[in-house]
Amino acid sequence: MQHSPVAFLAMAPASVSFRISRNAEDLAETIHALSQRLVTLEQRLAAMELQASNQARPEPEELASLDNVERLLQDCRHLLEIGVSSEAPPLVASIDDIPYPSAA
């Protein structure tokens, strides 16, 4: 049985319309799935950023220890500055002043 060209042309718009509708539905489902995936990724990123910021904050004990180390370093620098500025004159003014034992 052969279809007449008029019957084929009459069916074509309905078939094309169905395919367009089906493709539009598939695209809508894909966009929805991608949107959901994007929301999930954004939530994971926010959680990771929060975790990273919490790890970046040092503990109070660490801060106290670092403050103590900083004070010790300042004290050492201060002592070094005092030692350099009030350095005693050398015991020997020149190499000629060094007494050598005589070979007697």
PyMOL commands that set and color helices and strands:
alter all, ss='L'
color gray80, all
select helices_A, chain A and resi 5-56+60-85+95-97
alter helices_A, ss='H'
color red, helices_A
deselect
rebuild
show_as cartoon
